[in-house]
Amino acid sequence: MPSALVTGASSGIGLEISRVLAPMVDRLVVTGRQVEALRDLEQELGDIVEVEVIVADLSTESGVDSLIGGAGDVDLLVNNAGYGLYGRLVDQDPDGVLGIVDVNVRALTRLGHHYAAKMKASGEGRILNVASIAAFQPGPGLAVYCASKAYVLSLSRAMSAELRGSGVTVTALCPGYVETGFQSTSGMRLTGVEIWSSLPASSVAKKAVRAMMRGRREVIPGVVNWFIPVFARILPIRLQLMIVKASLMLR
Ligand SMILES: NC(=O)c1ccc[n+]([C@@H]2O[C@H](COP(=O)([O-])OP(=O)(O)OC[C@H]3O[C@@H](n4cnc5c(N)ncnc54)[C@H](OP(=O)(O)O)[C@@H]3O)[C@@H](O)[C@H]2O)c1
């Protein structure tokens, strides 16, 4: 039975992915900053799997170091921790927006690099990187967040090609709207069509784990969301910017 590491396991999609993975592994390392939520998860899953809690702030180099040091080798990596901040970039606190880059980009890359190398040496492994449908177009109102997810998708696609034939697969998960802690952290509430098209985190988690275990390159849960990459390919950028700006900036 393999072992797994899930970042951002204290809430939302990462919490649900941990629940789906629990019966499939014999060691589950869960991480985040909210120690109580992680302890609750440990208690909930402790009867079916050995759960290890590591409290780490992934916006810092030392937090990522302590996670890698504490988790040891794993067969499955779920690079899920991430957040966004809603608003015009020029109005935002620079440390706040750079924190998005530190967590969504820097920590994810460091963990992906570290574990992909280990997995390649052992001849097998699975990596799931949580991107977003926000990866497919620029997002006025969530500029740094959308850019960070475009990075995650691009990195995941390239890594999956580089690792082909090695026994290691890299899957990018691109969810649409999911009601989680994301909305309160980002300050972006969901409106009509977004609530209608949103999926529960539990359903996204099931689809994500299935795709990761099958070694798929990418997965977009929810049929409505399949149109996003199509529009991103056919619509001129000017039009995409107008549409996204109108839908995001009017709140
Ligand atoms: N919700 C959506 O609509 C949606 C759509 C597409 C993609 N996503 C992506 O899905 C992933 C999970 O987000 P979610 O929707 O489940 O939101 P969430 O409920 O707010 O969960 C975010 C997770 O990331 C962790 N995290 C954030 N900053 C961290 C830091 N500095 N150090 C360590 N962990 C940190 C949080 O843990 P602590 O608070 O314990 O630190 C939490 O467990 C994110 O990458 C997000 O961008 C979400």
The ligand as an ORCA input file, in Angstrom:
! r2SCAN-3c Opt
* xyz 0 1
  N     -12.675     26.805     -4.367
  C     -12.594     27.016     -5.656
  O     -13.538     27.540     -6.299
  C     -11.343     26.604     -6.400
  C     -11.401     26.534     -7.801
  C     -10.266     26.154     -8.492
  C      -9.098     25.831     -7.803
  N      -9.072     25.913     -6.436
  C      -7.811     25.577     -5.770
  O      -8.025     24.499     -4.887
  C      -7.005     24.491     -3.891
  C      -7.653     24.300     -2.535
  O      -8.432     25.448     -2.232
  P      -9.881     25.336     -1.589
  O     -10.861     25.829     -2.574
  O     -10.087     24.006     -0.969
  O      -9.764     26.496     -0.481
  P      -9.585     26.417      1.106
  O     -10.733     25.691      1.709
  O      -9.334     27.824      1.523
  O      -8.270     25.555      1.300
  C      -6.992     26.083      1.040
  C      -5.970     25.195      1.707
  O      -4.664     25.723      1.412
  C      -3.927     25.812      2.625
  N      -3.007     26.948      2.623
  C      -3.256     28.224      2.237
  N      -2.188     29.001      2.505
  C      -1.253     28.200      3.085
  C       0.043     28.402      3.609
  N       0.623     29.639      3.631
  N       0.715     27.354      4.122
  C       0.155     26.132      4.138
  N      -1.076     25.857      3.668
  C      -1.767     26.884      3.154
  C      -4.978     26.017      3.714
  O      -4.468     25.504      4.932
  P      -4.325     26.394      6.282
  O      -5.378     27.446      6.263
  O      -4.457     25.362      7.360
  O      -2.944     26.939      6.194
  C      -6.149     25.179      3.216
  O      -6.058     23.861      3.698
  C      -6.256     25.810     -4.031
  O      -5.047     25.600     -4.728
  C      -7.213     26.661     -4.878
  O      -6.546     27.639     -5.612
  C     -10.162     26.289     -5.729
*
